Amino acid sequence: MSLTHWLSKHLWHSSQIFGTASRLVSKRRVLAQQKVRPCVECLEERWLMSSTLAVTNSDDLAAERGTLRWAVANAKSGDTILLTPALQSSGITLTQGELILSQPGVTIKSVGKAPTTISGGNLSRIFEVAPGASVTLSNLLITGGNGLAGNPAGVTRNRGGALLVDPGAALTISDCTLTGNSIAFGGSDGNPAGGAVYNAGTLTVIASTVTNNFAIFAGGGLCNIASMTVSNSSLSGNSASFGGGIFSAGITTISDTCVLSDNVAFQSGGGIYTQSDSMTANGSTLSGNSAKNGGGIYNDSTATTTVNASTLSDNTASTGSGGGIFNSGTLTIRGHSALTGNSANAFGGAIGNFGIATVNDSTLLRNQGSEGGGVANWDIFGFGILTVSNTQLSQNTATNVGGAFFNQSGGVAMSNCALSDNVAANNGGGIYTVIGGSFDVSDCTLSHNSATSGSGGGIFNTSTMSVGSSNLSDNSAGFAGGGIFNFATLTVSNSTFTGNSAVLNGGGIYTSNDLGGFVSGITTINGSTFTSNTPDNIFGDDYFGGGNTFA
């Protein structure tokens, strides 16, 4: 019986006793005969309330109350560890190894606006979040971690310069700065990864800065092999062999104005390397990142990458391909994404596709590569499949061939696109597609593209090419084929050729169908209009078709 029930019953009983004056005496006799027996009742099970542990002492002593190490050792589920203003000037430097967080619902945060510095002193990592624990770090500056546990209970090396999230653990990093952490030690656990953080559990990064961290192998800033979400955060100046900013072999999402800038990969994936599973960049910016391949993003053969409403600018593939993105897996770019000013030493200034890629509702502007200033598509790994729609490719430059597009042995379908002011030093100012491939163009506009010293101002084709319901205007070639230069199979239907020019022949179309016996095909031109192309509309008599108009 509860206390409330007991009081209610007896108070009600008392009101009946003292209800009328006429019965007062008799009731007193009754009361005199009654005895109240006090008793102890069992209440429901109750949890101790969470508490706040104040850290006021910068010493690294587990036995001394008021230190961070004491607070971590004594924290219970749901506790908050507060780093007080007394620590602002001195910070905390660990000398006894990493701190292991093993309780659920624990928060460690600084009091006030300024963050408190916690350093590993280049002797150990700072925190390891153990299986079953869930931790929030808020308003901290975390530095000087080197990936060593320095603690018999922790994982010794190779994982997480500053922070390690174990399988089954969860860590939220909010309003923190992680800087100057590194992991460069080898060992039985494999290659060193996660200069700032290595995640094998669940990691959430919010409104934080990850800068100038280093991993000798993978993930200079963050390494994820499980589940990671990064939002409204900045990753800059981090470096690793693979994935200068982020290395992902799990499920990774970056969103809400995240910025990855000036990260470096000594091999691949300057901004992000996606090895497996999936990576989604939504509303984010990757700028100024560099690598040998995949200056902004490297998407490996078993991985899926989605870029939505994001910007990739001024990323560099210094010796290889894919200045903005290198793809050998599955890639989708959509939602008004922009790839601008990216460059590659070899294939694909903006995108080097060797897998399966879809580009929709996007812009590729002022990118540069040797083959494919905008996009290079090549069937090397048995794929090389590219679909492009509702996209603008403008002012891209190829130092060799394919100002906007380079395609070899792969399959490209392009619809409702605009290619303008793209330049190739040699052949294919707009499109260069060669042996063994196919390229379908429908409902597109190709204008003011130029092959400076070569042929095919708009299109250079030695593969299988179709152009339907499209407009080619004011394209120019330094040799032949101002609009299209064709040496293989070409089908043109219901299209318009206006004001294209070539120095030698074929202002509108130059067609031969025989490249020295190496390739051959058939040219068919139906229902198309040719106007003011110089020096001529079509050069070459070996084409079929009818219903064309010449003016």
C-alpha positions in Angstrom: 0.0 0.0 0.0 1.4 3.4 -0.9 1.7 6.3 1.5 -0.7 8.3 -0.6 -3.3 5.5 -0.5 -2.9 5.1 3.3 -3.3 8.9 4.0 -6.3 9.1 1.7 -8.0 6.2 3.4 -7.4 7.3 6.9 -8.1 11.0 6.3 -11.4 10.0 4.7 -12.1 7.8 7.7 -11.3 10.7 10.0 -13.7 13.0 8.2 -16.5 10.6 8.8 -15.5 10.3 12.5 -15.6 14.0 13.1 -18.5 14.8 10.7 -21.1 15.6 13.4 -20.9 16.9 17.0 -23.7 14.5 18.2 -21.6 11.4 17.5 -18.3 12.9 18.8 -18.2 11.1 22.1 -19.1 7.7 20.8 -16.6 8.0 18.0 -13.9 8.9 20.5 -14.6 5.6 22.3 -14.2 3.8 19.0 -11.0 5.6 18.2 -9.7 4.9 21.7 -10.1 1.2 20.9 -8.4 1.5 17.5 -4.7 1.2 17.1 -2.7 2.4 14.0 0.1 0.0 13.2 3.0 1.7 11.3 4.6 -0.5 8.6 7.3 -0.4 5.9 6.1 -0.9 2.3 8.1 -2.0 -0.8 8.3 0.7 -3.5 9.1 0.2 -7.2 12.7 -0.2 -8.3 14.4 3.2 -8.8 17.6 4.3 -10.6 20.0 6.8 -9.1 19.8 10.1 -10.9 22.6 11.1 -13.2 25.2 13.4 -11.8 27.7 16.1 -12.9 31.4 15.6 -12.3 33.4 18.8 -12.3 37.0 18.7 -13.6 39.0 21.5 -11.9 42.5 20.0 -11.9 44.7 19.5 -15.0 46.8 16.8 -13.4 46.5 13.3 -15.0 45.9 11.3 -11.8 43.2 8.6 -11.5 43.3 8.7 -7.7 42.8 12.5 -7.4 39.3 13.8 -7.3 38.7 16.7 -9.7 40.9 15.3 -12.5 39.6 14.2 -15.8 41.0 10.7 -15.4 39.2 10.4 -12.0 36.0 11.6 -13.5 36.2 9.1 -16.4 36.9 6.3 -14.0 34.0 7.2 -11.7 31.4 8.3 -14.3 28.1 6.3 -14.3 25.5 6.0 -17.0 24.1 9.4 -18.0 26.7 11.4 -16.2 28.1 14.7 -17.5 31.8 15.5 -17.0 32.2 19.3 -17.0 35.6 20.9 -17.8 35.6 24.1 -15.8 37.1 27.5 -16.7 40.0 26.8 -14.4 41.4 24.6 -17.2 41.1 27.1 -20.0 44.7 28.4 -19.7 46.5 25.1 -18.9 44.4 22.5 -20.7 44.9 18.8 -19.9 47.8 16.7 -21.1 47.5 12.9 -20.7 50.6 11.2 -19.3 49.2 7.8 -18.3 47.8 6.7 -21.7 44.4 7.0 -23.3 41.1 7.3 -21.4 38.7 4.5 -21.9 35.0 5.4 -21.9 32.8 2.5 -21.1 29.4 3.8 -19.9 26.3 4.7 -21.9 25.1 8.3 -22.1 28.2 10.0 -20.9 28.9 13.6 -22.0 32.2 15.4 -21.7 32.1 19.1 -22.4 33.7 22.5 -21.6 31.9 25.1 -19.6 31.5 28.4 -21.4 32.2 29.3 -25.1 35.9 28.6 -25.3 36.9 25.0 -25.7 39.2 23.2 -23.3 42.3 21.5 -24.8 42.9 17.8 -24.2 46.2 16.6 -25.5 47.7 13.1 -25.8 51.1 14.8 -25.6 52.2 12.7 -28.6 52.3 9.8 -26.2 48.9 8.2 -26.7 45.5 8.6 -28.3 43.0 10.6 -26.1 39.8 8.6 -25.9 38.7 5.0 -26.7 34.9 4.4 -26.7 34.4 0.8 -25.6 31.8 -1.6 -26.9 28.3 -0.8 -25.4 29.3 2.8 -24.5 27.7 5.9 -26.0 29.6 9.2 -25.5 29.2 12.8 -26.5 32.2 15.2 -26.7 31.3 18.8 -26.9 33.2 22.1 -27.2 36.7 20.5 -26.9 40.0 20.9 -28.7 41.6 17.5 -29.1 45.2 17.3 -30.2 48.5 15.5 -29.8 47.1 12.0 -30.2 49.4 9.4 -31.8 47.3 6.2 -31.9 48.9 4.4 -29.1 46.8 3.2 -26.1 49.5 3.5 -23.5 46.9 1.7 -21.4 46.9 -2.1 -20.8 43.1 -2.1 -21.3 43.1 -0.4 -24.7 43.8 -1.3 -28.3 47.5 -0.6 -28.7 48.1 0.9 -32.2 47.2 1.5 -35.8 43.6 2.7 -35.2 42.6 6.3 -34.4 45.3 8.9 -33.7 43.0 10.8 -31.3 39.8 8.8 -31.0 38.9 5.2 -31.4 35.3 4.0 -31.6 35.1 0.2 -31.0 32.5 -2.1 -32.6 29.2 -1.7 -30.7 30.1 1.8 -29.4 28.7 5.2 -30.4 30.4 8.6 -30.4 29.0 12.0 -31.1 31.5 14.9 -31.7 29.8 18.3 -31.5 31.4 21.7 -31.8 34.9 20.3 -31.4 38.2 20.8 -33.1 40.5 17.8 -33.8 43.9 19.0 -34.9 47.5 17.9 -34.9 46.8 14.2 -34.4 48.6 11.4 -36.3 49.0 7.7 -36.7 52.1 6.4 -38.2 52.9 3.1 -36.4 52.7 -0.3 -38.0 51.8 -3.5 -36.2 49.8 -6.7 -36.2 46.5 -4.8 -36.5 47.3 -3.8 -40.1 47.9 -0.5 -41.8 47.6 2.7 -39.7 44.3 4.4 -40.3 42.3 7.4 -39.0 44.6 10.3 -38.2 42.0 11.9 -36.0 39.3 9.3 -35.6 38.9 5.6 -36.5 35.3 4.4 -36.3 34.2 0.8 -36.1 30.9 1.6 -34.4 28.6 4.6 -34.9 30.1 8.0 -35.4 28.3 11.4 -35.6 30.3 14.6 -36.3 28.3 17.8 -36.0 29.6 21.4 -36.4 33.2 20.4 -35.9 36.6 21.1 -37.4 39.0 18.3 -38.4 42.3 19.8 -39.6 45.9 19.0 -40.1 45.8 15.4 -39.0 47.8 12.6 -40.6 47.6 8.8 -41.2 50.4 7.0 -43.0 47.9 4.7 -44.7 44.2 5.6 -44.8 41.9 8.4 -43.6 44.1 11.4 -42.7 41.1 13.0 -40.9 38.4 10.3 -40.5 38.4 6.5 -41.2 35.0 4.8 -41.1 34.4 1.0 -41.5 30.9 1.0 -40.0 28.4 3.9 -39.9 29.4 7.6 -40.0 27.5 10.9 -40.4 29.3 14.2 -40.8 27.2 17.4 -40.9 28.0 21.1 -41.0 31.7 20.4 -40.4 35.0 21.3 -42.0 37.8 18.9 -42.9 41.0 20.6 -44.1 44.7 20.0 -44.5 44.5 16.3 -43.5 46.7 13.8 -45.3 47.1 10.0 -45.9 48.1 7.6 -48.7 44.4 6.9 -49.3 41.6 9.3 -48.4 43.3 12.5 -47.3 40.1 13.8 -45.6 38.0 10.6 -45.3 38.5 6.9 -45.9 35.2 5.0 -46.0 34.7 1.2 -46.0 31.3 1.4 -44.4 28.2 3.7 -44.8 29.2 7.3 -44.8 27.1 10.5 -45.2 28.4 14.0 -45.4 25.8 16.7 -45.5 24.5 20.2 -44.5 27.3 22.4 -45.9 30.2 20.2 -45.0 33.5 21.5 -46.5 36.4 19.3 -47.4 39.3 21.4 -48.5 43.1 21.2 -49.2 43.3 17.6 -48.1 46.0 15.4 -49.7 46.3 11.7 -50.6 49.7 10.5 -51.6 48.0 7.9 -53.7 44.2 8.2 -54.3 41.2 10.1 -53.0 42.4 13.5 -51.9 39.1 14.5 -50.3 37.4 11.1 -49.9 38.3 7.5 -50.7 35.3 5.1 -50.8 36.6 1.6 -50.7 33.3 -0.3 -50.3 29.6 0.1 -49.2 28.3 3.6 -49.8 29.2 7.3 -49.5 26.7 10.1 -50.0 27.7 13.8 -50.2 24.7 16.0 -49.9 24.8 19.8 -50.0 28.6 19.7 -49.4 31.7 21.2 -51.0 35.0 19.5 -51.9 37.6 22.1 -52.9 41.4 22.2 -53.5 42.0 18.5 -52.6 44.7 16.6 -54.4 45.8 13.0 -55.1 47.4 11.0 -57.9 44.0 9.7 -58.9 40.6 11.1 -57.7 41.6 14.6 -56.5 38.2 15.2 -54.9 36.7 11.6 -54.6 38.0 8.1 -55.5 35.2 5.6 -55.7 36.5 2.0 -55.8 35.1 -0.9 -57.8 32.9 -2.3 -55.0 31.6 1.0 -53.8 28.7 3.3 -54.5 29.0 7.0 -54.3 26.2 9.6 -54.6 26.9 13.3 -55.0 23.8 15.5 -54.6 23.5 19.3 -54.7 27.2 19.5 -54.0 30.2 21.4 -55.4 33.6 19.9 -56.4 36.0 22.7 -57.4 39.7 23.1 -58.0 40.6 19.5 -57.1 43.6 17.9 -58.8 44.7 14.5 -60.0 48.4 15.2 -60.2 49.6 12.3 -62.2 46.5 10.3 -63.0 42.8 10.6 -63.7 39.6 12.1 -62.3 40.5 15.5 -61.1 37.1 15.9 -59.4 36.0 12.2 -59.2 37.6 8.9 -60.2 35.1 6.1 -60.5 35.5 2.4 -61.0 32.3 1.5 -59.0 28.8 3.0 -59.2 28.6 6.8 -59.3 25.6 9.1 -59.3 25.8 12.9 -59.6 22.6 14.9 -59.5 20.6 17.7 -57.9 22.3 20.8 -59.4 25.8 19.6 -58.5 28.7 21.6 -60.0 32.2 20.4 -60.9 34.3 23.4 -61.6 38.0 24.1 -62.2 39.1 20.5 -61.5 42.1 19.1 -63.4 43.7 15.8 -64.2 47.1 15.1 -65.7 45.6 12.2 -67.7 41.9 11.3 -68.2 38.9 13.3 -67.0 39.5 16.7 -65.6 36.1 16.6 -63.8 35.2 12.9 -64.0 37.2 9.8 -64.9 34.7 7.0 -65.3 35.9 3.4 -65.5 32.7 1.9 -63.9 29.0 2.8 -64.1 28.2 6.5 -63.8 25.0 8.6 -64.1 25.2 12.4 -64.3 21.9 14.4 -64.2 20.9 18.0 -63.7 24.5 19.2 -63.1 27.2 21.6 -64.5 30.7 20.8 -65.5 32.6 24.1 -66.0 36.3 25.0 -66.8 37.7 21.6 -66.0 40.9 20.4 -67.7 42.5 17.1 -68.6 44.7 15.6 -71.2 42.0 13.3 -72.6 38.6 14.5 -71.7 38.7 18.0 -70.2 35.2 17.4 -68.7 34.6 13.7 -68.7 36.6 10.6 -69.7 34.8 7.3 -70.1 36.8 4.1 -70.7 36.0 0.5 -70.6 39.1 -0.8 -68.9 37.5 -2.9 -66.1 34.6 -4.3 -68.2 32.3 -1.4 -67.6 32.8 2.2 -68.8 29.0 2.9 -68.9 28.0 6.6 -68.7 24.6 8.3 -68.8 24.4 12.1 -68.9 21.2 14.1 -69.0 20.0 17.7 -68.4 23.6 18.8 -67.9 25.7 21.7 -69.1 29.4 21.2 -70.1 31.1 24.5 -70.8 34.6 25.9 -71.2 36.3 22.6 -70.5 39.8 22.1 -72.0 41.7 19.0 -73.2 45.4 19.4 -73.8 45.1 16.5 -76.2 41.7 15.3 -77.3 38.0 15.5 -76.2 37.4 19.0 -74.8 34.1 18.0 -73.0 34.1 14.2 -73.5 36.6 11.4 -74.2 35.2 7.9 -74.7 37.2 4.8 -75.5 35.6 1.3 -75.8 32.8 2.4 -73.4 29.1 3.3 -73.9 27.8 6.8 -73.5 24.2 8.0 -73.7 23.7 11.8 -73.6 20.3 13.6 -73.7 19.1 17.1 -73.2 22.6 18.5 -72.6 24.4 21.6 -73.8 28.1 21.5 -74.7 29.5 24.9 -75.4 32.9 26.6 -75.6 34.9 23.5 -75.0 38.4 23.2 -76.5 40.7 20.3 -77.5 44.2 21.1 -78.6 43.9 18.3 -81.2 40.7 16.3 -82.0 37.2 16.5 -80.7 36.5 19.9 -79.3 33.2 18.8 -77.9 33.3 14.9 -78.1 36.0 12.5 -78.9 34.8 8.8 -79.1 37.0 6.1 -80.5 37.5 2.4 -81.3 35.1 -0.1 -79.9 32.8 2.3 -78.1 29.4 3.8 -78.7 28.0 7.3 -78.2 24.4 8.4 -78.5 23.4 12.0 -78.6 19.8 13.1 -78.5 18.1 16.5 -78.0 21.4 18.2 -77.3 23.1 21.4 -78.3 26.8 21.6 -79.3 28.0 25.1 -80.0 31.3 27.1 -80.2 33.4 24.0 -79.5 36.8 23.9 -81.2 39.5 21.4 -82.2 42.3 23.9 -82.4 44.9 21.9 -84.4 42.8 18.8 -85.4 39.5 17.6 -86.6 36.0 17.4 -85.3 35.2 20.8 -83.7 31.9 19.4 -82.4 32.5 15.6 -82.6 35.3 13.3 -83.6 34.1 9.7 -84.2 35.9 6.5 -84.9 33.3 4.3 -83.1 29.6 3.9 -83.4 27.9 7.3 -83.1 24.3 8.5 -83.3 23.1 12.1 -83.3 19.3 12.8 -83.1 17.2 15.9 -82.8 20.2 18.0 -81.9 21.7 21.3 -82.9 25.4 21.8 -83.9 26.4 25.4 -84.4 29.5 27.5 -84.7 31.9 24.7 -84.0 35.3 24.8 -85.6 38.2 22.5 -86.6 41.7 23.4 -87.5 41.8 20.6 -90.0 38.5 18.9 -91.1 35.0 18.3 -89.9 33.8 21.5 -88.2 30.6 20.0 -86.9 31.5 16.2 -87.1 34.5 14.3 -88.2 33.6 10.7 -88.9 35.8 7.7 -89.8 33.4 4.9 -88.7 29.7 4.4 -88.2 27.6 7.6 -87.9 23.8 8.1 -87.9 22.4 11.6 -88.0 18.7 12.3 -87.9 16.5 15.4 -87.6 19.3 17.6 -86.6 20.6 21.1 -87.5 24.1 22.1 -88.6 24.6 25.9 -88.7 27.7 28.0 -89.0 30.3 25.3 -88.4 33.7 25.6 -90.1 36.8 23.7 -90.9 40.1 24.8 -92.5 40.2 21.9 -95.0 36.9 20.1 -95.7 33.6 19.3 -94.1 32.4 22.4 -92.5 29.3 20.6 -91.4 30.3 16.9 -91.6 33.5 15.2 -92.8 32.8 11.5 -93.4 35.0 8.7 -94.9 33.9 5.5 -93.2 37.4 4.0 -93.6 40.4 4.8 -91.4 43.0 3.0 -93.5 41.2 -0.3 -93.2 41.5 -0.1 -89.4 37.9 0.8 -88.8 35.0 1.1 -91.2 31.3 1.8 -91.1 28.3 3.4 -92.7 27.2 7.0 -92.5 23.4 7.7 -92.6 22.1 11.3 -92.7 18.3 11.8 -92.6 15.9 14.7 -92.3 18.6 17.2 -91.2 19.3 20.8 -92.1 22.7 22.3 -93.1 23.1 26.1 -93.2 26.1 28.3 -93.7 28.8 25.7 -92.9 32.2 26.4 -94.4 33.9 25.5 -96.7 31.1 23.0 -97.4 28.2 21.3 -95.7 29.2 17.7 -96.1 32.5 16.3 -97.5 32.4 12.7 -98.6 30.0 10.9 -100.9 29.8 7.6 -99.1 26.7 8.3 -97.0 23.1 7.2 -97.2 19.9 8.9 -96.4 17.5 11.5 -97.6 15.2 14.4 -96.7 18.0 16.7 -95.9 18.0 20.4 -96.6 21.0 22.4 -97.7 21.2 26.2 -97.6 
